[in-house]
Amino acid sequence: MALTLKIWYDKEADFLEVIFSDKAGYMRETDHDGIMERIDEEGNILGFSVMQVSHLSTEKPLIAELVGKVQGG
């Protein structure tokens, strides 16, 4: 199954958002302070956001655990 992504970067806010689905949802904290996941009422992951993108390390990856099933469409 193909998954269409929408990726937004707001340079002024230093904010990146990756969207798997336009379905209604809400933001939830992850185990990483700089990453939020967007989920629906059933807990399906609709996307995620990364804050302070310009402050990310170029030497090591950004790692966070997203809980739930990816919901595309």
N, C-alpha and C positions, 0 to 999 in steps of 0.2 A: 504494500500500500504506500503510495506516495504521500508525502507530508509537505504542505506549502507553509513556508515560514514568512513572517513579516518581521523585519528588523528596523528599529527606530533608534537613531542616535541624536540626542539633544546636546549639542556642544555647549550651549550656554548653561544648561543645568548639569552637564557632565554625567549624563544618564543614558544607558543603553537598555532597550527593551526588545526581547525576542518573543514573538507571539505565534503560538501554534494554532490558536482558534480565537475567533472574535466573539465567542459565546460569553455571556455575562459571567462575571466572577469577581473575586476579591483577592487582595494581596495578603500573603502570609509570610512571616519570618522564616528563615532557614537557619542552618547551623553556622552560617557565615554572615557577619554584620553587613557586608556590602551587597548581599544578594537577597532578593525577595522573589517568591514564586507566586504566580497568579493561578488560582484554582477555582473550580466551580463548586456548587453545593454538594456534589458527590465526592469531592476530593480529587477529581481529575486535574492534572496539570495543564493549564492553558497557555503558559508561557513563564518567562522570568525576567527580572530586571537586575541590572548591575549599576550600582551607584558609584560615583567618584572614579569613573573609568580612567581618567588621566593619571590617577595615583597608583594604578596597578603595576605590579612588578613586571619587568620585561624578562626577568631571569627565571621565574617560576610560575607555573600555571595557577589560575584562580580555581579553587575547588570548593564545591558545596554539594550537599546531598539534597536532592529534590525528592520528596516522598509522594508516591502516587503514580498513577498511570497517565501517560501523555495522551491528551485529548486533542486531536486535530480536526480540521474541517471548517 
